[in-house]
């Protein structure tokens, strides 16, 4: 059974800014329809990547916390966040969600 994407997972991970005086939406033509933001399939794929990464980072966070006991949990999570951002695996809003999810999994 496929898990549903949590409601708090971002829907639009790449907001667009288009030049001009009038408001515009950046869309894509998919199967004859203009789509703004992620399709449900794309959103599931992005969530699946972020959830998998969060699960993998639980062990990393615990090892970091053990290795550097002088650091607070917030410092440990911030170090992990900088590492994720440096690799550019996720968008900014996905990284925000990922860090909340990681904190929840760690029960920190």
Order of alpha helices (4+ residues) and beta strands (2+ residues): beta-beta-alpha-alpha-alpha
